[in-house]
Amino acid sequence: MGLRVKFNLTLLLTFIVAFAIATGVGYRIVQNEARREAAHDASLMMAEAAAVRDYTATDIAPLLAEQEKSRFLPQAIPFWAAQTTQRAIAVHFPHYTYKEAALNPINIANRAAGWEEDIVAEFQHSPELGRFTSTRELASGPTLSLSQPIRVTDQSCLACHSTPEAAPAAQIDVYGTRHGFGWKLGDTVGAQIASVPMQDSLNRANRTLALYLGGLAALFAATLLLLNLVLHFVVIRPLRRIVAHANAVSTGNFGAPEFELRGHDEIAVLLQSFNRMRRSLANAMQMLESSM
C-alpha cells in the first residue's frame, strides 16, 4: 500500500468520524432550535390571549354591565373573548390552536379532552407549576403545546361557578345547571393550552443542517485535494527521485548528477544526506578499485 493511499485512508477515516459527530451534534442543535421557535410562537399566542382577556375585563365588561342584567352576554367574559379571537386567527393558521380547557366548564365546548385532562392533572399535582410544555404526534406532524393553569384565585369567579342558585339567571337560561358548578377558591379547574405545529420549524432546521453538512463535505473534499497536491509535490515526487537515484547507485551507476538542494525542511536534509552518502560510496568504490 503506497504512501498516498495510506494518507488518504487516514484522512477519510478521520473525516467519517468527525462527520458523524458533527451530524449528531448538529441534529440535536437544530431540533432544540425548532423546539425553541415553536415555544416562542406558543408564548406569543399566550400573550395575545392574555391581552384580549385584560382588555375585555377592563374595557368591555364595564360597558356591557347594564345589558347583562337582562340577558347573558358572553362578550363580557374574558375567557370567551380570548378563545373567540384565537379561533379567528386559526382560520388563517389552522394548525395553531388555543383552548381554555376545563374539567367542568359551563360551556361543554370547553371541556378538556383526554390529553388536555392529563395537563390539568399535572397542574393539580404540582400547585407550584406555572407553565408546562408537552409534545404530541399528530397526522400533520409533531405539535408543541404550552400550557398554563386556570386556578380560581378571585372570589368573583364563584358568582357564576359555585352553585346554580348563585349563578345569574341569564347564564342558567343559556347553559343550564348541569355543568360548570362546584368550583372552590384555590382549585385548579383547567388549563390554557396554546398548540403550535413543529413540522415547519423542523423542516427549516433540517434544511439548514443539510446545507451545513454539505458545506462540511465540500470543505473536506477541497482540503483533501489540496493536501494531496502538497503531498505529491513536497513528499512523493522527491521520494521517487531518491528511489530512482538509490536504485542507480545500488547497481554501480555513479554518473547521475547530485540532487539540487532547495529549502531547509526534512526532505532537503534527506537529499543532502543522500548526496553525502553517494559521494562517500563513490569514494569508497574508487579506493577499492585503486587498491586492486
C-alpha positions as CSV (number, residue, x, y, z in Angstrom):
1,M,0.0,0.0,0.0
2,G,1.5,3.3,-1.1
3,L,2.1,6.4,1.0
4,R,-0.7,8.3,-0.8
5,V,-3.3,5.6,-0.2
6,K,-2.3,5.3,3.5
7,F,-2.5,9.1,3.8
8,N,-6.0,9.3,2.1
9,L,-7.4,6.4,4.1
10,T,-6.3,8.0,7.3
11,L,-7.9,11.3,6.3
12,L,-11.1,9.6,5.1
13,L,-11.5,7.7,8.4
14,T,-10.9,10.9,10.4
15,F,-13.5,12.7,8.3
16,I,-16.0,10.0,8.7
17,V,-15.7,10.1,12.5
18,A,-15.8,13.9,12.6
19,F,-18.7,14.0,10.1
20,A,-20.7,11.5,12.3
21,I,-20.0,13.6,15.4
22,A,-20.9,16.8,13.6
23,T,-24.1,15.3,12.3
24,G,-25.2,14.1,15.8
25,V,-24.4,17.4,17.4
26,G,-25.9,19.5,14.6
27,Y,-29.1,17.4,14.7
28,R,-29.5,18.0,18.4
29,I,-28.9,21.7,17.9
30,V,-31.4,22.2,15.1
31,Q,-34.0,20.1,16.9
32,N,-33.6,22.2,20.0
33,E,-33.8,25.3,17.9
34,A,-37.0,24.2,16.2
35,R,-38.5,23.5,19.6
36,R,-37.5,26.9,20.9
37,E,-39.1,28.5,17.8
38,A,-42.3,26.6,18.4
39,A,-42.2,27.5,22.1
40,H,-41.7,31.2,21.2
41,D,-44.8,31.1,18.9
42,A,-46.8,29.5,21.6
43,S,-45.7,32.1,24.1
44,L,-46.9,34.8,21.7
45,M,-50.3,33.2,21.5
46,M,-50.5,33.1,25.3
47,A,-49.5,36.8,25.4
48,E,-52.2,37.7,22.8
49,A,-54.8,35.8,24.7
50,A,-53.8,37.5,28.0
51,A,-54.0,40.9,26.3
52,V,-57.5,40.2,25.0
53,R,-58.7,38.9,28.4
54,D,-57.3,42.0,30.2
55,Y,-58.9,44.3,27.6
56,T,-62.2,42.6,27.9
57,A,-62.2,42.7,31.7
58,T,-61.2,46.3,32.0
59,D,-62.8,48.0,28.9
60,I,-65.6,45.8,27.5
61,A,-67.2,44.2,30.6
62,P,-68.0,47.5,32.3
63,L,-69.7,48.8,29.1
64,L,-71.9,45.7,29.0
65,A,-72.7,45.5,32.7
66,E,-76.2,47.1,32.3
67,Q,-77.2,44.9,29.4
68,E,-76.1,41.8,31.3
69,K,-78.8,42.4,33.9
70,S,-81.4,41.4,31.3
71,R,-79.6,38.8,29.2
72,F,-76.4,36.8,29.2
73,L,-73.6,38.3,27.1
74,P,-70.5,36.1,26.6
75,Q,-68.7,39.1,25.1
76,A,-68.2,40.3,28.6
77,I,-66.4,37.1,29.7
78,P,-62.6,37.5,29.2
79,F,-62.0,33.7,28.5
80,W,-64.7,33.7,25.9
81,A,-63.2,36.8,24.2
82,A,-59.7,35.3,24.2
83,Q,-60.8,32.0,22.6
84,T,-63.0,33.7,20.0
85,T,-60.1,35.9,18.9
86,Q,-57.8,32.9,18.7
87,R,-60.3,31.0,16.6
88,A,-60.4,33.8,14.2
89,I,-56.6,33.6,13.9
90,A,-56.9,29.8,13.4
91,V,-58.9,30.4,10.2
92,H,-55.6,31.7,8.6
93,F,-53.3,29.4,10.6
94,P,-55.4,26.2,11.1
95,H,-52.7,24.2,12.9
96,Y,-52.2,26.9,15.6
97,T,-54.8,26.3,18.3
98,Y,-55.7,27.9,21.6
99,K,-58.1,26.5,24.1
100,E,-59.0,27.2,27.7
101,A,-59.9,23.7,28.6
102,A,-61.7,23.0,31.9
103,L,-62.7,19.7,33.6
104,N,-66.1,21.0,34.4
105,P,-66.9,24.1,32.2
106,I,-70.2,25.9,31.9
107,N,-69.9,25.6,28.1
108,I,-69.3,21.9,27.3
109,A,-67.4,23.1,24.1
110,N,-64.6,24.0,26.6
111,R,-64.5,20.5,28.2
112,A,-61.0,19.1,28.3
113,A,-60.1,16.2,26.0
114,G,-58.2,13.2,27.2
115,W,-54.7,14.7,26.6
116,E,-55.9,18.0,28.0
117,E,-57.1,16.3,31.2
118,D,-53.6,15.0,31.6
119,I,-52.2,18.5,31.5
120,V,-54.8,19.7,34.0
121,A,-53.9,16.8,36.3
122,E,-50.2,17.8,36.0
123,F,-51.1,21.3,37.4
124,Q,-53.3,19.8,40.1
125,H,-50.5,17.5,41.3
126,S,-47.9,20.4,41.2
127,P,-49.6,23.5,42.6
128,E,-46.3,25.5,42.2
129,L,-46.1,24.7,38.5
130,G,-46.7,27.8,36.4
131,R,-46.1,26.5,32.9
132,F,-45.9,23.1,31.3
133,T,-44.6,22.2,27.8
134,S,-45.5,19.0,26.1
135,T,-45.4,17.5,22.6
136,R,-47.8,15.3,20.7
137,E,-47.6,13.4,17.4
138,L,-50.4,14.3,15.0
139,A,-51.1,13.4,11.4
140,S,-49.7,16.8,10.4
141,G,-46.5,16.2,12.4
142,P,-45.3,16.9,16.0
143,T,-47.1,19.6,17.8
144,L,-45.8,21.5,20.8
145,S,-48.3,22.7,23.5
146,L,-47.5,25.4,26.0
147,S,-50.0,25.3,29.0
148,Q,-50.8,27.5,32.0
149,P,-53.1,26.5,34.8
150,I,-56.5,28.1,35.3
151,R,-56.9,28.4,39.1
152,V,-59.7,30.0,41.0
153,T,-58.0,32.9,42.7
154,D,-60.8,35.5,42.6
155,Q,-63.9,35.3,44.7
156,S,-65.8,36.9,41.8
157,C,-65.4,33.7,39.7
158,L,-67.6,31.8,42.2
159,A,-70.5,34.1,41.4
160,C,-71.0,32.0,38.2
161,H,-69.4,28.7,39.2
162,S,-70.2,27.9,42.9
163,T,-73.9,26.8,42.8
164,P,-76.7,27.1,40.2
165,E,-78.7,29.1,42.8
166,A,-75.9,31.8,43.0
167,A,-75.4,32.0,39.2
168,P,-77.0,34.7,37.1
169,A,-80.4,33.7,35.8
170,A,-79.4,34.8,32.3
171,Q,-76.5,32.3,32.4
172,I,-78.8,29.5,33.6
173,D,-81.1,30.2,30.7
174,V,-78.3,29.8,28.1
175,Y,-76.2,26.9,29.6
176,G,-78.5,25.2,32.2
177,T,-77.5,23.9,35.6
178,R,-75.7,20.6,34.7
179,H,-72.2,21.9,34.1
180,G,-69.7,24.4,35.5
181,F,-70.6,24.4,39.1
182,G,-68.9,23.2,42.3
183,W,-65.8,25.3,41.8
184,K,-63.9,26.3,45.0
185,L,-61.4,29.1,45.8
186,G,-57.9,27.8,45.1
187,D,-59.0,24.9,42.8
188,T,-57.2,24.2,39.6
189,V,-60.1,23.8,37.2
190,G,-58.5,23.8,33.8
191,A,-55.6,25.0,31.7
192,Q,-54.9,27.5,29.0
193,I,-53.3,25.5,26.1
194,A,-51.6,27.0,23.1
195,S,-50.6,24.4,20.5
196,V,-48.1,25.1,17.7
197,P,-47.0,22.8,14.8
198,M,-43.3,21.9,14.8
199,Q,-43.1,20.4,11.4
200,D,-42.4,23.7,9.5
201,S,-39.7,24.6,12.1
202,L,-38.2,21.1,11.8
203,N,-38.2,21.2,8.0
204,R,-36.3,24.6,8.1
205,A,-33.9,23.2,10.7
206,N,-33.2,20.1,8.7
207,R,-32.6,22.1,5.5
208,T,-30.1,24.2,7.5
209,L,-28.4,21.1,8.8
210,A,-28.2,19.6,5.3
211,L,-26.6,22.8,4.0
212,Y,-24.2,22.8,6.9
213,L,-23.2,19.1,6.3
214,G,-23.0,19.7,2.6
215,G,-20.6,22.6,3.1
216,L,-18.6,20.5,5.6
217,A,-18.3,17.7,3.0
218,A,-17.3,20.2,0.3
219,L,-14.7,21.7,2.6
220,F,-13.3,18.3,3.3
221,A,-13.1,17.5,-0.4
222,A,-11.2,20.7,-1.1
223,T,-8.9,20.1,1.8
224,L,-8.2,16.5,0.6
225,L,-7.4,17.8,-2.9
226,L,-5.1,20.5,-1.6
227,L,-3.3,18.1,0.8
228,N,-2.8,15.5,-2.0
229,L,-1.2,18.2,-4.2
230,V,1.1,19.2,-1.3
231,L,1.9,15.5,-0.6
232,H,2.7,14.9,-4.3
233,F,5.0,17.8,-4.9
234,V,6.6,18.1,-1.4
235,V,6.9,14.5,-0.4
236,I,6.1,11.8,-3.1
237,R,7.9,13.3,-6.1
238,P,11.2,14.0,-4.2
239,L,11.0,10.5,-2.7
240,R,10.5,9.0,-6.1
241,R,13.7,10.8,-7.3
242,I,15.6,9.5,-4.3
243,V,14.4,5.9,-5.0
244,A,15.4,6.2,-8.7
245,H,18.9,7.5,-7.7
246,A,19.2,4.9,-5.0
247,N,18.4,2.1,-7.5
248,A,21.0,3.5,-9.9
249,V,23.7,3.8,-7.2
250,S,22.9,0.3,-5.9
251,T,23.8,-1.0,-9.4
252,G,27.1,1.0,-9.5
253,N,25.9,3.9,-11.6
254,F,27.5,7.0,-10.1
255,G,27.2,9.2,-13.2
256,A,23.9,10.7,-12.3
257,P,24.2,14.3,-11.0
258,E,23.6,15.1,-7.3
259,F,20.3,16.4,-6.1
260,E,19.9,20.2,-6.2
261,L,19.2,21.3,-2.6
262,R,16.3,23.7,-2.0
263,G,15.0,24.8,1.3
264,H,15.8,23.6,4.8
265,D,12.9,21.1,5.5
266,E,13.2,17.4,6.2
267,I,13.2,16.5,2.6
268,A,16.1,18.8,1.8
269,V,18.0,17.3,4.8
270,L,17.3,13.9,3.4
271,L,18.5,14.9,-0.1
272,Q,21.7,16.4,1.5
273,S,22.3,13.2,3.4
274,F,21.8,11.1,0.2
275,N,24.2,13.3,-1.7
276,R,26.8,12.8,1.1
277,M,26.2,9.1,1.2
278,R,26.5,8.8,-2.6
279,R,29.9,10.7,-2.5
280,S,31.1,8.5,0.3
281,L,30.1,5.4,-1.6
282,A,31.7,6.6,-4.8
283,N,35.0,7.4,-3.0
284,A,35.0,4.0,-1.3
285,M,34.5,2.3,-4.6
286,Q,37.3,4.3,-6.2
287,M,39.6,3.4,-3.3
288,L,38.7,-0.2,-3.6
289,E,39.3,-0.2,-7.4
290,S,42.7,1.5,-7.0
291,S,43.9,-1.0,-4.4
292,M,43.2,-3.9,-6.6
